[in-house]
Amino acid sequence: MVEAQSWTTRRGSNPRLESTDQLLDIPATPPGDVRNNHNAIGSLLSPTVLTATIIAGWYFSNIGVLLLNKYLLSFYGYRYPIFLTMLHMISCTAYSFIAIRWFEIVPFQHILSRRQFFKILALSAIFCFSVVCGNTSLRYLPVSFNQAIGATTPFFTAIFAFVITWKKESAEVYLALMPVVFGIVLASNSEPLFHLFGFLVCIGSTAGRALKSVVQGLLLTSEGEKLHSMNLLLYMAPMAALILLPFTLYIEGNVLGTTIEKARGDPFMVFLLIGNATVAYLVNLTNFLVTKHTSALTLQVLGNAKAAVAAVVSVLIFRNPVTVMGMAGFGVTVMGVVLYSEAKKRSKVTAH
């Protein structure tokens, strides 16, 4: 409380506080986006609970889409990975449009030139290749081994960065990649359910994911062409769906008619496909939310742990056999990824 205050008013002036013995502590007005977020969400959840909920959602979506894909493609008998990926892209298109144009989670960005359009189209083609290969590999490999291979993404990123951009990393970074490769070799040699074709397409998926990150940094470099990750998904998803359409029709035949016929016989399949496609979009949404509410580094750390968590959960659910040597190889690979992340962080600090 502020007591013993007197006000004097002069013509053409604002009221002035005479007493200066006590000062009013008036907090600064927060920006509009902070106020809106606080009113909409902050009144219901504390920042700590909100962040924990988002991280839990990130784990649920990332691991959930893997397990659902594995269940559909290997156990349920839905052997159409290209069409399934196309459904994911259609889902991402619809949900991205709703999130950006209706809920305005990020400002909408337009494609400004034909050149930018073709750059995004090129990224969409690489994106298609990576996702289709990843989904196809789940038909033949257990999720645990799939995740062990996926953990080698930094190795392929370093290779593509050197081959395409001639970017050289420090010796410490390259040394950290050695256990990444050694671990996957160890895991491959002792994997009870090893399948050569599944292994090769999984390697292709991992390499495609690394290539997309390098090419994206190379193509969308100018300030005028940079797109927010959610806007990039909005444009890439429909392009990817159109790219996949002729492939699914040529390779998988009358997949739409087969899907409709199976859905009539088993309505649960409709729930599985819609749920699977929705969770596929949530992977991208929660990636954005985790980065927004924490940091890109937190997302990287969560990604390192996700492979191990997904492997454990999949073994508990699908009961696929594992060996001590395979688990050791997976552990070596994950530790190599952690060492790589730390080495990259130190090299950036040294460069600056």
N, C-alpha and C positions, 0 to 999 in steps of 0.2 A: 504494500500500500504506500502511496505517496501522499503525505499530509502537508498542511499549511502552504498551499499553492494559491497564488493570486494571479489573475489574468488582466492584462491591459490591452485595449483595442484602439488602434489608431485608424483614422480614415484612410482607406486605400491600402491597408496592410493586413497581414494575417495575425491571429491571436498569438501572443508571445508569452512563454512561461517565465515569470519573474524570478522564482526561486531556482537556484542552481545547486542547492545543497544535495539533492538526490537526482539521479538520472534515471530516466525510463529506459529499460533494456528491451528494445523492440527488435525482434528477430527479423532477419532479412527474408523477403518474400521469395519462396522457392520458384524455380522455373515452372512453366505451365505443365510440361510433361511429368514432372515430379508430383505436382499437385494432383493431376489426373490419376496417376498410378496410385497415389496414396488414397485418394477417395474411393477408387474402384476396388483395390485389392488390399492396400495397407490397413484399412479399417477392419478387415476380416482376419488377416494373418500378419504376424510379426515378420520383419525382414528375415530373421533366422529360419523361421518355419517355412516361409515362402521359398527361400533358397534350397532348403532341404527337400521340399516337395518337388521343386523343379529338377533337382539332381536325381531324386527317386524316379521321376517321370522319364528322365533321360535313360536311366538304366532299364526301366521297364520297356520302353520303346525299342531301344537298340538290341536288347536280348530277346524281347518278344518277337520282333520281326524275323530274327534268325530261327527261333524255335518254330514259329508258324510256317515259315518257308520249308524247313526241314520236315515238319509233319505233313504238309500238303504234298510235297514232291516225293518223299520217300515212304511214308507210312499210309497216307490217305489214298495214294495212287493217282494223284493229279499230276501227270507227267508232262506239263507244258510250261517250262520255265520262261520261254520268250513271251508267251501270252500273259503269264503271271506278272512279268516285269512291265509289260504294257499296261496292265491294270494299275500297277503302282504309279506309273507316269500319269495316267488319266486322273487318278486320285490326287496326286500332288498338284496337278493343274487346277482341279476344282477347289481343293482346300486352300491353295495359295491365293487364288482369286478372291475367295471369301475373306481370308485373313488380311489381305492387303487392301482390297477395294472396299470392303464393308467394315471390318474392324480396325483398319488402318494401323496395324501393328508396326509397320514401317512405311515411310513415304513411298508412293508409287513412282517408279522411274520408267521413262520411255526409252525405247531403242532409237538412237539419234541418227543412225546412218546405216546404209547397206553394208558397209564394211563391218560395223559392229555386229550386225545381224549374222553375217557369215562366220564371224569369230565364235559367236554363241552356238551356231549350228555345228561347228567343228567340235566344240566342247561337248555338245549333246551326243555326238557320235561316239566319242571316247567314253562318255558316261554310260551310254547304252551297252557298249562292249563290256565294260567293267561289271555292271550290275547283272547282265545276262550270264556272264561267266560265273559270277559269284553264286547266283541262284542255281545254275546248272550243276555246279560242284556239290551243292548240298544233296543232290540226288544220289551221289556216289560216296561222299565222305561224311564222317560224323562231324558234328558242329565243333567239337573240341579240336580236331585236327584242322578243320577249316579256319578256325581262329588262330591256331598256331602259325599257319601259312600267312594269314592276313597280317600278323604282327610284323612281318618282314617288309612292310610298306616303306619304312625309312631307307632300307637298302636300295630299293628300286628308285626311290626319289633322288637319292644321291647320284645314282648312275645316270638317270635321265637329265638331271641338272647339269652334270658334267658334259654329257654328249650333246645336249641341245644348246645350252647357254655357256658352256665352258667354265662353269662356276666350280671352283675348287674349294673344298672344305679343309679344315685343319687336320693334321695327322691324328690328333686325339679323336676327332669325329670318325674318321675312317677306321681307327682301331676299335672304336665302340661298336662298329657294325659287324666285326668278326664273330662275336658270340651270337648275334642275331642269325647269321647264316649257319654257324655251327649247330645251334640249337635246333633249327628246322631240319638239318640233315640227320641229327640224332633222333628226332621225333619221327621222321619219315621211315628210317630203317627199322624202327620198332613198332610202327603202327599196325595193329592186327587187321584193320579194315582198309588197308591201303589199296587205292584204285588208281592206276596210272592216268587214265583219262580225266578222272575227277581231280587228281593232283595237278595236271597240266592246265586245266581250265581255271582252277583256283589260283595258280601262279599268274595266269593271264588276267584274272580279275584284280589281283593285288598290283600287278604292273600297270594295269589300266588306271587304277585309282591314283597311283603315283604320277603317271603321265598326265592325268587331268590336272593335278595340282600344279605341276610345272608349266604346262601349256597355259593354264588359266592366268598364272602370274606373268607369263610372257605376252599373251594376247591383250588382256584387259589391264594395261599398265597406265594409260593416260587418265587424267582426272575426269575427262569427259566421257570415258568409256567404262569406268569402274561402276559396277553394280553391287548393291547390297546382296548378301547371300540369298535372302528370301525373294528378291526380285529376279535374281539369276535363276532360281529354281522355277519361278513363274514362267519364264521364257524357255528354259531348257526342257521342262517336263513335256509340254505339248510337242515340241520338236522331236524329242526322244520317242514319244508314242507314235508319231508318224513314221519315223525311221524304222521302228520295230514292226509296224503293220505288215508290210510285204514279206518280211522274214517269217513272221508267225504263220501267215497264210501259206507260204511256200513249204516251210519245213514241218509245221505242225498240222497242216491240213485244215479241215473244217472244225477248228478248235472251238469256235463260238457255238456252233450247233451241238457239239459234244458236251460243252459245259452246260448249256441250257437243258439238254436231255438228262444229264447227271443231276442237275439241280432239281428237276421235277421228281426224280426218284429219291433224292435225299436233300431236303430243304436246308439241312445243317451246312451244306457246302456253300450256300449263299452267304450265311453268317460268317463262315471261315474266310471267304474271298473278300467280303466287305471289311471285316475286321482286320485282315492281313493288309489290305490296301490302306486302311486308315492308319494303322500303326506305322506303315512305311512313311507316311507323311509326317507323323509325330516325331520320327527320328530327326528329320530336318528342322522341325519347329523347336524341339528341345535343344538341339545343337545351338540354335540362335539364342534361346532363352538362357542357357547355361553361360554362354559367352557374355550376354548382356548383364546378367545378375552377378557373375563372378569375374572370370577373365578367360582369355584364350589359353593361358597356361593351365588353369583348372580343367578346362576341357581336354587338354592333352594328357594330363595326369589321369583323369577319369577314363580316357581311351585306353591308356596303358593297363589299367585295372580291369576294364570291361572284358577283354579277351579271356582273362583267367576266370572271371565270374561266370561268363557265358559257357566256358568249357565245363566248369563244375556243375552248373545247373543242367546242362544238356546230358551229362553223364548220369545225373540223378534221375532225370525224366526218361531218357531213351535207353538207359542201361547198356550203352555201348562199351565193349571191353577196352580197358586201358592197361598199359604196362608201366612199370616203374621207370624204365628207360624213356618211354614216351613222355611221361610227366616231367622227368628231369630235362629232356630236350625242350619242352614247352617253357619250363621255368627259366632255362638259360636264354631262350629267345626273348622272353619278357624282360629279363634283367638287362639284356643287351639293348633293348629299346629304351629302358630307363636311363642307362648310361649314355646312349646316343642323345637323348633329350637334354641331359645335363651338360654334355660336351657342346652341343649346339648353343645352349644358353651361355656358357662361358666364352665361346668363340664370338658371339655377338657382343658381349660386354667388352672383350678385348678389342674388337674392331672399332667400337665407339670410344 
